[in-house]
């Protein structure tokens, strides 16, 4: 299952603690992916 589907199912089942944990994992994964892309493509370095 997708993590977003897990989040929606947890909210609809009124399991708010699990929904908060799933949302936190989504946020952390997003930050890690952004940092990886930033390091991979070296967006902070000048071209010349």
C-alpha positions, 0 to 999 in steps of 0.5 A: 500500500501507498503511505498516503493510502495508509494515512487516509485509512488511519484517519477514516478509522479514527486512529489519529496516533497512527495517522500522525506517525504516517504523516511524520514519515511522509514529511521525513521522507520528503526532506531526505529526498529533497536533500538527496536531489540537492546533493546529487545535482549540486544546486548550491554551487555556481556554474562557473 
